[in-house]
Every structure is written in C-alpha cells, then in structure tokens.
Amino acid sequence: MLSCVGIILLLCSLINISVTTLVEPSIWPEPMSITYKNESAVKPISSQVVWKTMGGDIDTLNDLYQRYSKIMFIHPTPDKDSNNENNNNDLTKTIVVEVKDRSEDYPKLETSEYYELKIEENSSEIYLTADNIYGVIRGVETLAQITVYDFDELVYRTPLVSIQDKPRYLHRGMLLDTARHFQPITYLRKTIDALSFAKYNVLHWHVVDTQSFPFQSQTSPKLWEGAYTKNERYSTQDMISLVEYGRKRGVKVMIEFDVPGHQASWCTGYPQICPSTSCLQPLNPASEDTMPLLQGLLKECTQIMTDGQKHELFPYELIHLGGDEVDYTCWNKSPEINEWQKQQGYEGNGNEDTYKYFVDGVSKMAIDLNRLPVQWVEVFEHFGSNLRKDTIVHVWKEKSTLDGVVKAGYKALLSNQNDWYLDHETTSWETMYNNEPTSELTDPSTASLILGGESCMWAENVDISVLENTVWPRAAAVAERLWTPMDKMNVERAADRIETFRCLLATRGVGAAPVKNHYARKAPREPGSCYDQRRL
C-alpha cells in the first residue's frame, strides 16, 4: 500500500473515500522518530500561513520562509470569506519557529541539524523547534513534504504528527565534477536546491581536473587559462555567491584540488610546474614554483580580499586534496626530477617518497590554514599509518578497504564506487540504499570514525543535458542511508516513498528520472502518472 500523501488524496477523489482516512505521511529521508497523534485525522490549513520566529526575525529564516511558502503552496487557496466555512480564520495557521542558537554563522562539520515538529489537532499553531537555523531548514523541508493540497476542498492538509529528527552522519555529500564537462553556475545552484530537498549537507565540488581549470585564482591568475573556453569559467564572485546560496539551504561547499595528479590543465598557464611540455602530470616537485603556487591556491580558499573585505572563500573546515591515481611515468622521464630526487635522498624509493612529499606538504598547508585535509584512499594504501593522523581518508574503492582505514585510527568518508557512483548508470537505487557503511567493519567500535559519505557524479559522460536525471532519484537513496538510523532502514518500505519523493522533485522542477528505470537517464516510455512509471 502506497504511503504517499498525494497518491492517497488522489485516490480519495476517485473512489469517494474521505480524506480523514489519511494515515501515514511520506517523508524523505525517513525521520529518526515519528508519532501519529491521530491516525484517522488530518489538519486543514489555507495558504495564508503566518511564519513566526520566536525572539525576533532572523534574515536566513525570513529567506527560508519566503522560498518555502512558494514551494509548499503552489495552488493558492481562495481569499478568506466569512460566508465560506472552508476559508474562515480557523484555516489560517501560524508556524511557530523556536530556535535555540540564533547565529547565522557558516555551518561546521559538527553543527547540529536536530529539529522537532508538532502538528496538533486543536491548535491554530504548528510548532517547529531546532537547535539552530540549520535544524529549522531541515524541519521546514519535512513540513513541506507532508503538506498536501486537497483539490476538492481547496485547502491544504497535514497529518497530525510529532517528529524528532536528526541525521545519523555529520557529513552527507554529493560530489559534482565540473572539470570533465562544465556545469553552469545556475545548474550548481539548482543542484544545491535538490541536495537540500534530500537533506544532504555538502556539495563536494570537484572543480578542476586534467581536462580543464575553470576556477579563477587571484594568487595564480593564469591557472584558468586551462579552462575549455573563456565562457566556461567560475569567477571569484560566482564562488562567493554559490557558497552563500548553499549556506541558506544548509549545504556546505567542500572544494577539491587533486594533488599531485589530475592536474594537466594547470600546465596551460604555468608550464613550469609540470614535468615537461609533452608529459604533463603529476606535478613537478623540482620546480621552485610548484609548492608556492599550491600554498597560494589553498590560502585564497580560506583567506581572500574582495571589495576591501576579507572573506573565507570556502569556509567549510574540510578541504579535499585528492591524491589519487598518481602515475609515475612522467617523473621517470624527467632528468630534472630524477636529479631532484637524488638531492632529496630519495634514491631507491624515489617516486614513492616524492608522492609522499606532495601528500604531506599539502596536508600541512591545510592544517596550517585551520582546515582538515581529506584525501582519496590511495594515500592510505601507499603510506598507511605514516600519514598525518588528522588526515580524513575518502574511500572510493571496495568498501572492505574502509575497515583498515578506521582500524588504523583515521577518520573516513565512504563513496565506494560499486554502490555510490552515480555515473554507474546500471547501479540501482536499491543497491545504493542497501549500502550500509559499517557492514564490513571487523571492530564495531571503529564505526564512530566514519564521518559520513558521498554519492559521486563524475562527469566524463554528463553535462547539463543529462545531469539531473542521472543523479536523481538515485542520490536520494544515499541521502536516506546517511540520514536515517540504521534500524529504520528498509528497502521494501522505502520503495513507495522514493517514488513519492521523485514526484516531489519533479513538482519542484528537478528533472528526476523514473525510479524503476534499469538505466539512469531514461525517460518514461509511455503515458501515465508520475507515481506509476513502468520499468524500462
């Protein structure tokens, strides 16, 4: 039986069942705790709701209320009319928001997202309480998901519920690659909207790679000569505005610069930091310009001057430094690098030592800038417990590798490619949903070192023509795995809810593909309801 509020209301109108039989709201991701105060009743409200923040206005919340009034109330209800019982003052409800910490500071890794939502039968008020504004953002999204329009009565209805909710993991992200194909800043904003709808809290921005460097650097201004074209670039102001756009939606931006490999595009503007003009990567350790360029690039991500004001361009305390897939071929071919390795005393193990020189060097730069370095799992495979202990290891290979990382005492993020890579088009939402981060740990006490995880949208074969329907709704399955308590995860029960969530995304303008497709990106093959798209 479908749990979708919208479907039930639609069926009610078709088979003349009273809307008072509405029992279970559909919420994605499923909350930590939910109680139905009255399983046979719903609460009618009009679109003329009043938002009230206890203790006075907060700018971020005022912006939130305006946005969600448009999201929740897409069908205007008639003006209040004392002669119409469906439009009297009893339907105009106040959403009372109480927030303990009124700060609008940028959220951190440890920032709470806890909220409580209460909708009671004999009250003109809906109550939302949260630890801070970011918990309010999550609670308002939940309220929006359970507020449904009744086309017969021309009012909105909500179930009578009491919800206590918070995420299981602190870091719940999606990687978006904008180097293999440029994704316009408008689409990045749209992606952040969708992430917030699914209660993700991180956009991992893989902004540059071998193919292109669209990022404007003030310390090394020639770097973005490596962009595909001048039109396919991100200015400093673009990035500042995107980070603030995400903050207002509870989505932090984690920037990535992959070092020392995956950086051939850097050579266009600064050929001296590369091994040669014909063999471009990994970075050239022998050049006196390489490390200062990296230092300046990381420093401007944390300290930047614009309009005479000092900003943190990317305030999130996690910064991704890559470190994966380092091919030693160009180092072996370079007499300059070979000589440098000898001078450093790296003979006999020169390439491994050079690799570690970069891994340790950029990690120290990040730490000195009050950032936590995140690096792909290859750094652990190569150097094990010799890595800095404050390194966060990002596991993208087999999930079994996670066990060794946390047993060695390192904090970790999970994105194992077989289950959470969105560019794997035949990986089903069920596979993504069932990927439990702790399932292969040999010591349960190490589970606390898992900070969370990410779905990954690598873009070798993706641009804006297919981005949304490749990502959604499958990314929602990862979102629930990272949010909802493990004991409440159930793929059979989730099947109807993810159908509902896909249609909610579509209603909000997100091009999510049908849930039952065997391949991502496929459109529906025949006419029919959003809630009943056939398998392709």
Legacy VTK file of the C-alpha trace (Angstrom):
# vtk DataFile Version 3.0
C-alpha trace
ASCII
DATASET POLYDATA
POINTS 536 float
0.000 0.000 0.000
1.437 3.324 -1.024
2.408 5.634 1.808
2.273 8.754 -0.339
0.027 11.513 0.959
-0.538 12.868 -2.535
-1.483 9.485 -4.019
-3.944 8.773 -1.254
-5.629 12.126 -1.719
-5.835 11.487 -5.453
-7.353 8.047 -4.906
-9.772 9.503 -2.382
-11.214 11.801 -5.017
-11.586 8.880 -7.415
-13.238 6.352 -5.110
-15.040 8.699 -2.696
-13.065 7.814 0.418
-12.945 10.586 2.991
-9.598 12.330 3.368
-9.857 11.625 7.077
-8.594 8.091 6.278
-5.168 9.566 5.556
-2.802 7.677 7.856
0.887 7.884 7.064
2.802 10.856 5.654
5.610 10.277 3.180
8.886 11.850 4.320
12.303 11.516 2.698
14.652 10.761 4.318
12.700 8.920 6.992
12.909 10.727 10.342
14.596 9.391 13.439
11.278 9.302 15.323
7.717 9.983 14.213
4.423 9.546 16.054
1.000 9.956 14.503
-1.040 11.862 17.038
-4.322 10.748 15.496
-4.152 8.096 12.829
-7.535 8.928 11.339
-7.332 12.690 11.056
-5.693 15.421 9.057
-5.453 19.139 9.692
-6.774 21.587 7.070
-4.931 24.866 6.540
-5.007 27.640 3.981
-2.068 29.008 2.015
-2.236 32.204 4.102
0.037 30.810 6.801
1.971 33.097 9.109
5.608 32.327 9.915
6.706 33.464 13.349
10.266 33.229 14.665
10.317 33.412 18.432
12.699 36.095 19.690
12.523 38.178 16.521
13.367 37.899 12.848
16.463 36.107 11.514
17.438 37.001 7.953
18.277 33.440 6.884
14.938 32.179 8.177
12.977 35.006 6.559
14.552 33.968 3.265
13.668 30.337 4.039
10.030 31.178 4.766
9.634 33.103 1.528
11.103 30.275 -0.526
9.082 27.549 1.136
5.828 29.468 1.005
6.224 29.240 -2.776
7.326 25.593 -2.646
4.576 24.429 -0.283
1.647 26.454 -1.546
1.775 26.135 -5.322
-2.028 26.243 -5.532
-3.384 29.435 -3.939
-6.379 28.926 -1.697
-9.308 31.355 -2.005
-9.245 34.568 -0.005
-10.772 34.371 3.434
-14.538 34.695 3.252
-16.701 34.594 6.359
-19.529 33.040 4.315
-17.380 30.109 3.252
-16.652 27.624 6.009
-13.611 26.313 4.181
-11.973 29.740 4.143
-12.520 31.053 7.641
-9.901 32.206 10.070
-9.629 28.727 11.588
-7.706 27.637 8.479
-5.071 30.344 8.761
-2.370 28.721 10.822
0.777 30.127 12.370
4.010 28.188 12.001
5.834 28.986 15.232
9.606 28.517 14.978
11.749 28.413 18.093
15.481 28.280 17.548
17.931 27.972 20.433
21.052 29.296 18.681
20.175 32.310 16.536
23.625 32.585 14.935
23.829 32.785 11.156
27.468 31.674 11.071
28.581 29.235 8.388
27.851 25.656 9.488
30.686 23.378 10.579
31.172 19.633 10.448
29.734 19.276 13.973
26.824 21.714 13.502
23.577 20.202 14.784
20.641 19.685 12.418
18.216 18.478 15.094
14.594 19.619 14.941
11.191 18.781 16.395
7.919 19.265 14.526
4.497 19.096 16.196
1.133 19.368 14.460
-1.761 19.013 16.891
-5.491 18.762 16.296
-6.897 21.531 18.459
-4.340 24.223 17.804
-4.069 27.117 15.401
-0.293 26.775 15.511
2.258 24.367 14.063
5.381 24.144 16.237
8.908 23.745 14.942
11.846 23.850 17.347
15.501 23.379 16.485
18.967 23.759 17.926
19.891 26.332 15.272
18.824 27.738 11.908
20.142 24.674 10.070
17.835 22.416 12.031
14.997 24.756 11.091
15.906 24.317 7.419
15.551 20.538 7.790
12.302 20.825 9.723
10.714 23.160 7.188
11.587 20.715 4.411
9.823 17.941 6.339
6.779 20.156 6.863
6.711 20.957 3.152
6.762 17.259 2.257
3.720 16.446 4.390
1.657 19.483 3.371
-0.676 18.323 0.599
-3.301 20.184 -1.429
-6.880 18.904 -1.372
-8.387 19.768 -4.765
-11.932 19.018 -3.587
-11.915 21.279 -0.533
-9.403 23.842 -1.882
-7.333 23.699 1.282
-4.035 22.184 2.276
-3.873 19.326 4.731
-1.229 17.975 7.052
-1.247 14.847 9.205
-1.227 15.172 12.982
2.312 14.231 13.906
5.105 14.607 16.403
8.568 14.283 14.857
12.005 14.306 16.459
14.731 14.131 13.897
18.457 14.456 13.332
20.957 12.898 10.926
22.930 9.757 11.595
26.110 11.119 9.999
27.682 14.573 10.111
28.952 14.739 6.512
26.383 13.792 3.871
27.599 14.890 0.485
27.377 14.574 -3.242
30.463 15.046 -5.416
29.875 17.019 -8.586
32.585 17.063 -11.250
32.665 20.326 -13.242
36.019 19.691 -14.940
35.165 16.921 -17.411
32.137 18.907 -18.559
31.469 22.469 -17.459
28.309 22.849 -15.398
26.960 26.435 -15.380
26.691 28.200 -12.044
22.894 28.270 -12.436
22.928 24.486 -12.511
25.136 24.317 -9.443
22.529 26.369 -7.616
19.823 24.049 -8.846
21.867 21.078 -7.629
22.178 22.687 -4.197
18.385 23.127 -4.105
17.876 19.437 -4.808
20.512 18.415 -2.267
18.691 20.421 0.378
15.373 18.777 -0.540
17.002 15.387 0.219
18.672 16.764 3.388
22.197 16.421 2.052
24.506 18.956 3.692
27.629 19.016 1.474
28.345 19.750 -2.166
31.797 18.277 -2.853
32.927 20.459 -5.734
35.454 18.634 -7.914
36.085 21.867 -9.742
39.287 21.146 -11.701
40.967 18.117 -13.225
43.236 17.008 -16.068
40.892 18.361 -18.719
40.073 21.869 -17.503
40.692 24.505 -14.828
37.627 26.797 -14.732
38.402 28.252 -11.259
39.525 31.886 -11.002
42.639 32.126 -8.832
43.708 35.523 -7.588
47.135 34.299 -6.481
47.847 32.449 -9.748
45.680 34.249 -12.308
46.915 32.282 -15.307
45.532 28.991 -13.972
42.150 29.429 -15.575
43.804 29.664 -18.955
43.320 25.917 -18.650
39.523 26.296 -18.907
37.855 24.900 -22.017
36.850 28.395 -23.117
36.580 31.836 -21.554
32.832 31.320 -21.266
33.288 28.152 -19.213
34.762 29.606 -16.047
33.779 30.426 -12.469
34.685 33.880 -11.195
35.520 34.603 -7.575
32.166 36.329 -7.214
30.427 33.264 -8.679
32.002 31.147 -5.978
31.249 33.562 -3.154
27.614 33.731 -4.201
27.361 29.950 -4.594
28.755 29.314 -1.119
26.262 31.755 0.389
23.452 30.229 -1.673
24.343 26.860 -0.183
24.566 28.225 3.372
20.994 29.483 3.173
19.931 25.957 2.291
22.113 24.152 4.816
24.529 22.879 2.136
28.253 23.442 2.686
30.676 23.547 -0.254
33.826 21.425 0.039
36.320 22.396 -2.660
38.777 19.880 -4.140
42.168 20.363 -5.775
43.598 16.972 -6.709
47.332 16.889 -5.922
49.766 15.836 -7.330
47.987 14.061 -10.201
44.974 15.002 -12.299
46.374 18.498 -12.946
47.485 18.629 -16.573
45.185 21.620 -17.162
47.292 23.642 -14.715
50.174 23.481 -17.190
48.464 25.764 -19.700
49.036 28.815 -17.541
52.090 27.590 -15.607
54.044 25.045 -17.682
56.984 25.235 -15.263
55.072 23.318 -12.570
54.726 20.291 -14.865
57.371 17.646 -15.729
57.606 18.708 -19.390
55.579 20.158 -22.232
54.788 16.678 -23.514
54.355 14.807 -20.234
52.165 16.931 -18.001
51.353 15.142 -14.765
51.942 14.595 -11.829
53.178 17.992 -10.648
56.874 18.780 -10.905
58.459 18.701 -7.404
61.737 20.102 -8.725
60.246 23.427 -9.816
60.642 26.198 -7.272
57.221 27.492 -8.352
55.160 24.378 -7.567
54.778 24.477 -3.798
54.323 28.291 -3.605
51.542 28.026 -6.200
49.813 25.330 -4.144
50.278 27.361 -0.973
48.725 30.428 -2.565
45.830 28.449 -4.032
44.902 26.868 -0.707
45.398 30.104 1.188
42.990 32.021 -1.028
40.345 29.355 -0.397
40.460 30.340 3.270
41.543 33.988 3.154
40.590 36.266 0.282
40.062 40.001 -0.175
37.108 41.232 -2.228
35.697 44.761 -2.237
38.120 45.632 0.535
36.662 42.928 2.762
38.316 39.737 3.976
36.341 36.587 3.199
36.713 32.875 3.673
36.033 31.797 0.119
35.222 28.239 1.240
34.503 28.353 4.996
33.833 24.618 5.475
36.670 23.225 7.564
37.091 20.169 5.319
39.133 20.706 2.151
39.734 17.897 -0.343
43.281 17.459 -1.635
42.789 14.438 -3.889
45.927 12.325 -4.009
44.545 9.505 -6.169
45.768 7.730 -9.291
49.313 9.100 -9.349
51.157 7.736 -12.395
54.966 7.935 -12.070
55.689 7.792 -15.820
56.408 11.498 -16.302
58.625 11.635 -13.212
60.662 8.725 -14.571
61.123 10.521 -17.890
62.337 13.795 -16.364
66.105 14.184 -15.756
65.335 17.279 -13.698
63.026 15.374 -11.350
65.395 12.405 -11.144
68.187 14.733 -10.091
65.926 16.434 -7.543
65.036 13.058 -6.050
68.721 12.275 -5.611
69.289 15.610 -3.902
66.460 14.848 -1.502
67.941 11.460 -0.647
65.053 9.613 -2.296
67.222 7.132 -4.189
65.867 3.600 -4.203
62.312 4.677 -3.473
62.240 7.983 -5.269
58.736 8.027 -6.710
57.034 6.843 -3.525
58.958 9.385 -1.490
58.078 12.122 -3.992
54.417 11.150 -3.821
54.536 11.384 -0.015
56.339 14.737 -0.293
53.242 16.123 -2.003
50.723 14.331 0.231
52.409 15.557 3.410
53.134 19.008 2.010
49.582 19.921 1.039
48.167 18.339 4.200
50.407 20.537 6.329
49.354 23.588 4.299
45.716 22.775 5.012
46.311 22.216 8.727
48.224 25.492 8.970
45.185 27.198 7.435
42.855 25.620 10.040
41.438 23.123 7.603
41.040 19.358 7.850
42.659 17.615 4.865
40.614 14.990 3.014
42.459 12.676 0.624
41.452 9.714 -1.502
42.152 6.220 -0.179
45.285 5.705 -2.319
47.258 7.795 0.162
46.420 5.266 2.871
47.135 2.321 0.584
50.607 3.720 -0.110
51.571 5.137 3.274
49.287 3.558 5.868
49.810 4.749 9.409
52.654 7.034 8.266
50.018 9.533 7.118
49.289 12.526 9.309
46.758 11.403 11.900
44.488 14.368 11.141
44.014 13.184 7.539
40.457 12.184 6.653
40.610 9.232 4.242
37.987 9.143 1.488
37.331 5.528 0.451
36.200 5.167 -3.155
37.401 1.638 -3.841
35.937 -1.536 -2.367
34.122 -0.983 0.907
36.339 -3.587 2.534
39.217 -1.063 2.440
37.310 1.103 4.925
37.985 -1.380 7.724
41.764 -0.976 7.536
41.460 2.814 7.465
39.426 3.126 10.652
41.310 0.349 12.447
44.439 2.432 11.896
42.674 5.286 13.694
41.851 7.529 10.738
38.537 9.289 10.270
36.890 8.373 6.986
34.297 9.159 4.341
32.739 6.428 2.203
31.987 6.579 -1.537
32.665 3.001 -2.639
32.336 3.061 -6.397
30.326 -0.127 -6.898
27.453 1.231 -4.830
27.599 5.038 -4.654
28.984 6.209 -8.017
26.124 7.907 -9.828
27.914 7.697 -13.187
27.471 3.902 -12.967
24.151 4.032 -14.774
23.059 0.473 -14.045
23.548 0.746 -10.286
20.006 0.712 -8.948
18.618 2.868 -6.194
18.087 -0.309 -4.170
21.821 -1.106 -4.345
22.647 2.426 -3.247
20.096 2.261 -0.446
21.371 -1.057 0.915
24.995 0.083 1.112
25.490 0.147 4.892
28.804 1.881 5.744
29.519 -0.309 8.791
28.684 -3.694 7.261
32.300 -4.815 6.721
33.892 -3.447 9.870
35.616 -6.116 11.947
35.662 -3.934 15.070
32.315 -2.219 15.725
33.990 0.353 17.980
35.660 1.905 14.925
32.307 2.889 13.408
32.494 6.234 15.195
35.399 7.204 12.936
33.125 7.206 9.886
32.115 10.842 9.447
29.682 10.031 6.666
29.893 9.597 2.943
29.087 10.858 -0.515
27.442 9.846 -3.731
29.673 10.794 -6.681
28.674 12.293 -10.016
31.752 12.022 -12.204
31.125 13.874 -15.435
33.079 12.215 -18.231
29.748 11.475 -19.900
27.488 14.026 -18.213
26.646 17.655 -18.901
23.542 19.706 -18.177
21.548 17.775 -20.790
21.519 14.658 -18.589
22.836 15.719 -15.194
19.639 15.801 -13.161
18.121 12.582 -14.458
21.421 10.758 -13.922
21.642 11.939 -10.322
18.008 11.820 -9.227
16.274 9.992 -7.687
19.118 7.526 -7.036
21.103 10.050 -4.992
18.140 10.226 -2.640
18.782 6.605 -1.661
22.259 7.567 -0.432
20.791 10.577 1.366
18.469 8.370 3.406
21.237 5.883 4.213
23.329 8.718 5.610
20.464 10.411 7.495
18.163 7.722 8.882
19.016 5.435 11.838
20.216 2.041 10.639
17.426 0.150 12.400
14.797 2.069 10.434
16.311 1.356 7.015
14.123 -0.973 4.974
14.288 -1.066 1.198
10.826 -2.596 0.763
9.180 0.115 2.854
11.243 2.755 1.078
10.035 1.776 -2.386
6.807 3.760 -2.270
8.386 6.723 -0.513
11.142 7.131 -3.085
8.502 7.081 -5.834
6.758 9.886 -3.967
9.997 11.788 -3.465
10.839 11.525 -7.152
7.489 13.101 -7.991
8.060 15.788 -5.367
11.373 16.605 -7.068
9.625 16.758 -10.423
6.973 19.075 -8.988
9.759 21.371 -7.795
11.384 21.454 -11.224
14.106 18.852 -10.734
14.440 16.550 -13.756
14.481 13.279 -11.819
14.154 10.110 -13.900
11.569 7.403 -13.193
12.540 5.312 -10.176
12.120 1.920 -11.809
14.407 2.504 -14.769
17.081 -0.138 -15.230
19.367 2.580 -16.613
19.669 6.104 -15.265
18.670 8.975 -17.578
15.903 7.065 -19.374
12.640 8.908 -19.910
9.209 7.317 -19.383
8.297 5.074 -22.309
4.539 5.633 -22.214
1.891 7.996 -20.824
0.982 7.657 -17.175
1.072 9.109 -13.693
4.370 10.239 -12.213
3.697 7.750 -9.432
3.446 4.789 -11.785
6.269 4.890 -14.334
6.984 1.495 -15.839
10.404 -0.179 -15.809
12.491 0.313 -18.959
LINES 1 537
536 0 1 2 3 4 5 6 7 8 9 10 11 12 13 14 15 16 17 18 19 20 21 22 23 24 25 26 27 28 29 30 31 32 33 34 35 36 37 38 39 40 41 42 43 44 45 46 47 48 49 50 51 52 53 54 55 56 57 58 59 60 61 62 63 64 65 66 67 68 69 70 71 72 73 74 75 76 77 78 79 80 81 82 83 84 85 86 87 88 89 90 91 92 93 94 95 96 97 98 99 100 101 102 103 104 105 106 107 108 109 110 111 112 113 114 115 116 117 118 119 120 121 122 123 124 125 126 127 128 129 130 131 132 133 134 135 136 137 138 139 140 141 142 143 144 145 146 147 148 149 150 151 152 153 154 155 156 157 158 159 160 161 162 163 164 165 166 167 168 169 170 171 172 173 174 175 176 177 178 179 180 181 182 183 184 185 186 187 188 189 190 191 192 193 194 195 196 197 198 199 200 201 202 203 204 205 206 207 208 209 210 211 212 213 214 215 216 217 218 219 220 221 222 223 224 225 226 227 228 229 230 231 232 233 234 235 236 237 238 239 240 241 242 243 244 245 246 247 248 249 250 251 252 253 254 255 256 257 258 259 260 261 262 263 264 265 266 267 268 269 270 271 272 273 274 275 276 277 278 279 280 281 282 283 284 285 286 287 288 289 290 291 292 293 294 295 296 297 298 299 300 301 302 303 304 305 306 307 308 309 310 311 312 313 314 315 316 317 318 319 320 321 322 323 324 325 326 327 328 329 330 331 332 333 334 335 336 337 338 339 340 341 342 343 344 345 346 347 348 349 350 351 352 353 354 355 356 357 358 359 360 361 362 363 364 365 366 367 368 369 370 371 372 373 374 375 376 377 378 379 380 381 382 383 384 385 386 387 388 389 390 391 392 393 394 395 396 397 398 399 400 401 402 403 404 405 406 407 408 409 410 411 412 413 414 415 416 417 418 419 420 421 422 423 424 425 426 427 428 429 430 431 432 433 434 435 436 437 438 439 440 441 442 443 444 445 446 447 448 449 450 451 452 453 454 455 456 457 458 459 460 461 462 463 464 465 466 467 468 469 470 471 472 473 474 475 476 477 478 479 480 481 482 483 484 485 486 487 488 489 490 491 492 493 494 495 496 497 498 499 500 501 502 503 504 505 506 507 508 509 510 511 512 513 514 515 516 517 518 519 520 521 522 523 524 525 526 527 528 529 530 531 532 533 534 535
